[in-house]
Amino acid sequence: MIDIDVSIVVCTYNRAKLLRSALESLTKLHVGSQLRYEIVVVDNGSTDDTGRVIEEAARQTTVPVCGIHEPCAGVACARNCGIRVARGAWIAFFDDDQVAEPDWLLELFTMAKRKAARCVGGPVRLVLPETVLHELPRLCRRLLGESATVREPRKFDRKLSAGTGNLLVHRSIFEEVGLFDESLHEAGEDADFTRRIRAAGIDGWFAPSAVVHHAVPGYRLSDSYFRWTSTRIGMHIARHECAEWGRGGFWIIAAARFGQAALLHLPSWLGGHLLRSRAALLKGRCLLWRAQGYFRYIFSHRVRSHSIQNHAMSPWNFRMERKLFPEGKEENRSRTESDPQVL
């Protein structure tokens, strides 16, 4: 049996076309003789050609590629399935709507060895026209998956970490802090995981040269998408702060959040109107939508009725994106550089 150094875990759901590009980039990584890797694709209940795409990738490369079916819906369930199946001492997480630079994995692995680190992440760059990127506020680019801009290797801290679209983790970390939290349906299972790593005193490092490129479909530039994703992130923040601070402390934090929305976010939105700045207006909207999600979570968990809680939370489940924003609709088609209505 071939010893595997790194298992790349790719979780996918009904993205056969994007998955094909992702796997093509992963099977052509430049690693030389320095490491051996495999690709584990976790199919989280796809009904498209995902299975055939995995089989084709396995036939066309000497890199070990295996497909696993995980019936439990949710990216946390899929990632945990991949971890259990993976043979490598290291697990690299990668998304199905990304393309890796040829040196991506080697850069992560080299940084881990150089810094004696058990957790290393890298930058995610959005695949969008430069004019669109320039017009989008930084907050909105982060909502679309863009990582922080870091030019030199740095340790992770409260403001800097890497998402699971570009993260290398030693298997021993899961034994110390546990797997991904499968109860987090709206957002934040990766942020929760990196918070637990930091709380355990485990240093993580950011490798600026380990780059992946993240595809952004046209519908994600719409106000409706920014509202949906900002709201669910606000819900996750409320869930996390409630667990961290307890009932008594949480109400103090919630009051501060209300003041923040009233004194900072609302003026930011009004300023966008007054200045007629599309970027400032969108940023203000996203901040207010995030606050709305925060207080929606509080309301849904103040009532005793589970049916009301489920009704309040269900539209903001991360998995609902495919139902709420079907990519085939005319209004969701990708916009081009010449479209003046991107924002």
KEDO-207800 format. One record per residue (C-alpha): x negated, y, z negated; residue in one letter. Coordinates in steps of 0.001 Angstrom, whole numbers, padded with zeros to 6 digits, always signed. Each point is the difference from the previous one (the first is absolute). Last residue first. Layout:
<atoms>
XYZA ...
</atoms>
This chain:
<atoms>
+024091+046752+007189L -000694-001761+003276V +002357+002415+001776Q -002469+001583+002458P -000394-003253+001967D -003006+000416+002315S -002254-002160-002152E +002395-002911+000337T +002843-001337-002066R +000480-003707-000592S +003541-001240+000450R +002208+000243-003048N +002866+001946+001580E +000375-002584+002768E +000349-002901-002394K -002376-002919+000541G -002054+000632-003129E +002844-000842-002365P -000282+002519-002859F +002418-000945-002788L -000183-003739+000580K -003795-000182+000416R -000547+002335-002961E +002171-002089-002321M -003000-002131-001059R -001334+002878-002105F +003184-000090-002110N +001389+003522-000073W +003480-000888+001258P +000348-002566-002855S -000694+002293-002966M +003286+001803-000658A +002174-002982+000935H -002120-002318-002172N +000274+002325-002985Q +003754+000432+000493I +000449-003792+000164S -002190-000440-003082H +002394+002187-002006S -001612+001389-003130R -000682+003456+001351V -003203+001820-000985R -002028-002050+002453H +001661+001359+003149S -000157+003554-001338F -003724-000131-000739I -000730-001540+003406Y +001993+002743+001728R -002010+002523-002019F -003294-001139+001487Y +001479-000464+003459G +001218+003610-000005Q -003454+001135-001097A -001476-001799+003013R +002612+001637+002228W -001001+003381-001443L -003687-000611+000731L +000810-001268+003490C +002130+003064+000724R -002729+002377-001133G -002550-001729+002237K +002402+000149+002934L +000562+003730-000498L -003707+000708-000358A -000730-001828+003271A +002870+001635+001874R -001100+003467-001085S +002744+002564+000415R -001692+002030-002713L +003269+000511-001855L +001209-003536+000583H -003306-001568-000970G -000081+002206-003083G +003413-001339-001016L -001381-003551+000092W -003051+000964-002044S +002236+001940-002404P +002049-003197-000546L -003118-002122-000547H -001692+002238-002549L +002387+001397-002636L +003041-002238+000394A -001760-003228+000972A -002765+000460-002573Q +002549+000873-002675G +001882-003200+000730F -003220-001989-000124R -000843+001567-003376A +003408-001041-001305A -000642-003527+001300A -003367-000088-001801I +001655+000964-003287I +002746-002528+000651W -002630-002688+000637F -001680+000507-003360G +003028-001181-001916G +000999-002882+002260R -003495-001404+000491G -002903+001848+001588W -001474-002544+002397E +003156-001938+000918A +002022+003173+000593C -002914+001563+001841E -000242-002960+002381H +003731-000152+000757R +000163+003770+000504A -002983-000066+002393I +001618-002893+001870H +003231+001901+000427M -001856+003033+001327G -001701-002304+002498I +003437-001215+001083R +001188+003560+000567T -003084+001079+001954S +000337-003048+002292T +003647+000653+000792W -000308+003768+000422R -003084-000344+002195F +001876-002542+002116Y +003058+002205+000432S -002146+003025+000796D -001497-001847+002957S -003695-000698+000550L +000389-003593-001147R +002424-000591+002871Y -002839+000344+002511G -001956-003028-001164P -003282+000656-001851V -002806-002498+000658A -002705-000128-002687H -003686-000023+000940H -002507-001715-002298V -003363+001326-001138V -002671-001458-002287A -002433+002938+000366S +001377+001990-002931P -000488-002863-002527A +001981+000838-003159F -001097-001873-003117W +001863-001758-002801G -001170-000290-003593D +001801-002457-002282I +000867+001476-003402G +003176-002065-000370A +002071+003185+000278A -001626+000689+003394R +000988-003419+001319I +003490+000411-001421R +000335+003345+001777R -001195-001651+003231T +002821-002567-000252F +002674+002591-000771D -001147+002091+002959A +000304-003095+002219D +003501-000854-001269E +000963+003653+000402G +003249-000011+001893A +003733-000799-000154E -000098-003727-000785H -002298-000173-003009L +001122-003239-001674S -002644-002045+001849E -002841+001542-001995D -003196-000897+001879F -002217-002607-001662L -001550+000028-003457G -002504+002311-001692V -002825-002362-000986E +000549-003065+002205E +000888+002294+002885F -003330+001764-000466I -001919-003284+000290S +001055-000308+003651R -002190+002923+001004H +001973+002762+001695V -000493+001702+003373L +002526+002711+000895L +001133+001709+003178N +003753-000253+000537G +000316-000778-003687T -000397+003622-000934G -003271+001531-001081A -000702+002147-003040S -000761+003617-000749L +002024+002245-002305K -000039-002105-003175R -003549-001186+000734D -001731-002223+002518F -003760+000327+000196K -001425+001901+002928R -001901-000764+003194P -000485+003199+002038E +002252+001730+002543R +003379-000299-001734V +003253+001135+001593T +002816-001676-001932A +001934-002718+001774S +002689+000343+002667E +003028-002212-000540G +002895+001993+001460L +000788+001500-003415L -003635+001137-000156R +000442+001765+003332R +003096+001657-001436C -001870+001351-003013L -002814+001314+002212R +002448+002100+001980P +000671-001151+003598L -000779+002595+002669E -003624-001058+000498H +000919-003666+000137L +002549+000712+002725V -002486+002001+002069T -002620-002706-000463E +002293-002628+001500P +000846-002806-002444L -001670-003258-001037V -000402+000749-003703L -003321-000696-001687R -000320-002300-003016V -003208+000356-001993P -001715-002743-002010G +000334-002164-003062G -002301-001941-002303V +000740-002120-003084C -002424-002416-001679R -002902+002423-000020A -003706-000805-000237A -000528+003372+001721K -002058-001349+002920R +001861-003335+000104K +003442+001603+000112A -001213+002612+002472M -001308-002734+002307T +003325-001861-000146F +002031+003100+000833L -002342+000995+002854E -000047-003587+001334L +003792-000065+000031L +000387+003220+001989W -002936-000405+002417D +002194-000572+003093P +002437+002793-000991E +003274-001548-001072A +003416+000448+001610V +003102+000471-002126Q +003714-000760+000128D -000303-003479-001531D -001659+001318-003130D -003331-001188-001430F -001013-001321-003402F -003475-001481-000466A -000274-002817-002569I -003433-001085-001250W -001014-003446-001296A +001633-001309+003158G +002418-002901+000320R +003241+001970+000265A +003259-001887-000662V +000712+001464-003444R -001040+003510+001045I +002169-000168+003117G +003066-000990-002038C -000662+002905-002369N -000156+002342+002976R +003315-001296+001345A +001771+000299-003346C -001294+003583-000378A +001090+000791+003567V +003592-001013-000663G +002356-002784+001001A -000615-003428-001565C -000111-002396+002976P -003811+000043+000385E -001145-001801+003156H -003738-000466+000474I -001983+000455+003202G -003647-000997+000243C -002894+001523+001891V -003554-001366-000275P -002288+002135+002198V -000965-001926+003137T +002513+002003+001978T +002657-000376+002700Q +001975-002919-001432R +000567+001610-003409A +001117+003268+001578A +002513-001823+002184E +001443-001859-003004E +000382+003223-001972I +001743+001724+002927V +002321-002997+000419R +001069+000175-003639G +000613+003756+000196T +002268-000265+003031D +003041+001537-001748D +002014-001253-003003T -002587+000770-002679S +000492-001355-003533G -003100+001272-001799N -002593-001494+002344D -003258-000046-001966V -003002+000118+002318V -003225-001338-001538V -003103+000964+001971I -003322-001683-000811E -003455+001369-000728Y -003639-000979-000018R -002640+002522-001032L -003442+001314+000910Q -000469-002070+003146S +001332+002727+002270G +002973+001865-001477V +001229+001997+002984H +003783-000439+000011L +001595-001384+003153K +002644-002257-001580T +001222+002899-002137L +000525+002365+002946S +002028-002598+001917E +001950-000789-003157L +001135+003608-000380A +000869+000345+003693S +002166-003152-000088R +001568+001106-003284L +001191+003213+001626L +001926-001946+002628K +001299-002600-002454A +001235+002477-002568R +002936-001880-001496N -001462-000347-003522Y -003709-000295-000659T -002483-000437-002831C -003660-000153+001034V -002448-001557-002473V -003656+000068+001057I -001806-002789-001856S -003644+000775-000707V -002994-002221-000780D +001302-003243+001485I -002018-003204-000251D +000623-002261+002986I +001262-003489-000912M 
</atoms>
